[in-house]
Amino acid sequence: MTESGGVGCHINFARLEVFRATGELEERQEIGAGNIKASVGDNRLEANTSEEASLMFLFRATVKKGRKLRLTMGFTGDNGRNMEETQAFVFT
C-alpha cells in the first residue's frame, strides 16, 4: 500500500470477496483493525509512505476460471475522513 495524498491514516479493515463467474457473491471474509495490528504490529500508514504486509484469509470457495476476487481496504485519515479502496482480479 502507498499513501500518496499527504495525510496519514489507520487501516480499519481488509475485506476479500469471491464472486462466481455469474457475478453472484459466493463468500466474503474480513479482517478488522485488531487482527491487522496482531498480524503486522500496527495498522498505521504514515503520510507519503509505502508499507507491505501479508494478511491471510481462509476460504471454502474454490478459485476457478472466470471467478473474481475483490479486495477492499478501509481507512480513516488523520483528517477524520473514512475511505475505501477496492481492487478486483479475475481468474483466467
Residue pairs with C-beta under 8 A, 6 or more apart in sequence:
1 11
1 45
1 50
1 51
1 52
1 73
2 49
2 50
3 9
3 45
3 46
3 47
3 48
3 49
3 50
4 48
5 47
5 77
6 47
6 48
7 47
7 77
7 78
7 79
8 44
8 45
8 46
8 47
8 77
8 78
9 44
9 45
9 75
9 76
9 77
9 78
9 83
10 33
10 43
10 44
10 45
10 75
10 76
11 33
11 36
11 43
11 44
11 45
11 73
11 74
11 75
12 32
12 33
12 43
12 74
12 75
12 76
12 82
13 30
13 31
13 32
13 33
13 36
13 72
13 73
13 74
14 30
14 31
14 36
14 55
14 71
14 72
14 73
14 74
15 28
15 29
15 30
15 31
15 71
15 72
15 73
15 74
16 28
16 29
16 30
16 57
16 59
16 69
16 70
16 71
16 72
17 25
17 27
17 28
17 29
17 69
17 70
17 72
18 25
18 26
18 27
18 28
18 59
18 61
18 63
18 67
18 68
18 69
19 25
19 26
19 67
19 68
19 69
19 70
20 26
20 67
21 64
21 65
21 66
21 67
23 68
26 61
26 67
27 59
27 60
27 61
29 57
29 58
29 59
31 39
31 55
31 57
33 43
36 43
36 53
36 55
37 43
39 53
39 54
39 55
39 56
40 53
40 54
40 55
45 51
45 75
47 78
61 67
63 69
63 91
64 91
65 91
65 92
66 90
66 91
66 92
67 90
67 91
68 88
68 89
68 90
68 91
69 88
69 89
69 91
70 86
70 87
70 88
70 89
71 86
71 87
71 88
71 89
72 84
72 85
72 86
73 84
73 85
73 86
74 82
74 83
74 84
75 82
75 83
75 84
75 85
76 82
76 83
77 83
